[in-house]
Amino acid sequence: MSETDPKSVQDLTNVVQTLLQQMQDKFQTMSDQIIGRIDEMSTRIDDLEKNIADLMTQAGVEEIEGAENKSKEDHGTL
């Protein structure tokens, strides 16, 4: 291309801009999906932590109740 035809240069520029825009759109879509999945995982982790805390509380209450019942049995109050 010793002589640069303005039309062919403009066409090439348009093609490149179109491709770059398409790539940017795809990356944005992927980024949005990744962020959405991270948010979903964060919610699941929060729920899991809450459930674990609830189970630990229940286990602690049961251990305390079990110890109280054993103490009552040992003292003959049951």
Phi, psi and omega per residue, in radians:
M1 nan 1.246 3.118
S2 -1.191 -0.700 3.046
E3 -1.726 2.265 3.122
T4 -1.649 2.037 3.123
D5 -1.424 2.119 -3.109
P6 -0.971 -0.623 -3.138
K7 -1.180 -0.768 -3.133
S8 -1.187 -0.613 3.078
V9 -1.146 -0.752 3.132
Q10 -1.143 -0.710 3.105
D11 -1.087 -0.776 3.129
L12 -1.097 -0.751 3.108
T13 -1.052 -0.761 3.130
N14 -1.118 -0.731 3.133
V15 -1.097 -0.804 -3.134
V16 -1.111 -0.760 3.127
Q17 -1.097 -0.698 3.114
T18 -1.110 -0.796 3.125
L19 -1.094 -0.756 3.121
L20 -1.105 -0.688 3.114
Q21 -1.140 -0.723 3.111
Q22 -1.108 -0.737 3.107
M23 -1.110 -0.748 3.127
Q24 -1.079 -0.738 3.121
D25 -1.087 -0.742 3.136
K26 -1.146 -0.753 3.105
F27 -1.108 -0.682 3.113
Q28 -1.126 -0.740 3.103
T29 -1.067 -0.808 3.123
M30 -1.104 -0.729 3.124
S31 -1.074 -0.774 3.109
D32 -1.076 -0.716 3.121
Q33 -1.128 -0.745 -3.138
I34 -1.112 -0.788 3.132
I35 -1.097 -0.712 3.087
G36 -1.058 -0.732 3.133
R37 -1.205 -0.650 3.082
I38 -1.115 -0.755 3.099
D39 -1.066 -0.737 3.119
E40 -1.113 -0.747 3.113
M41 -1.122 -0.659 3.115
S42 -1.084 -0.755 3.109
T43 -1.101 -0.752 3.130
R44 -1.121 -0.702 3.111
I45 -1.122 -0.751 3.099
D46 -1.036 -0.761 3.111
D47 -1.106 -0.736 3.131
L48 -1.107 -0.762 3.106
E49 -1.066 -0.708 3.127
K50 -1.124 -0.773 3.130
N51 -1.102 -0.700 3.118
I52 -1.135 -0.747 3.113
A53 -1.077 -0.729 3.104
D54 -1.091 -0.751 3.130
L55 -1.131 -0.700 3.116
M56 -1.127 -0.707 3.106
T57 -1.097 -0.795 3.123
Q58 -1.089 -0.731 3.134
A59 -1.136 -0.699 3.117
G60 -1.150 -0.710 3.112
V61 -1.149 -0.745 3.139
E62 -1.140 -0.657 3.112
E63 -1.144 -0.736 3.121
I64 -1.143 -0.796 3.122
E65 -1.087 -0.704 3.113
G66 -1.100 -0.709 3.118
A67 -1.176 -0.680 3.117
E68 -1.150 -0.750 3.132
N69 -1.118 -0.705 3.125
K70 -1.129 -0.700 3.131
S71 -1.129 -0.714 3.118
K72 -1.137 -0.681 3.129
E73 -1.126 -0.708 -3.128
D74 -1.142 -0.508 -3.136
H75 -1.677 0.015 3.088
G76 1.262 0.424 -3.129
T77 -1.616 -0.107 3.116
L78 -1.549 nan nan
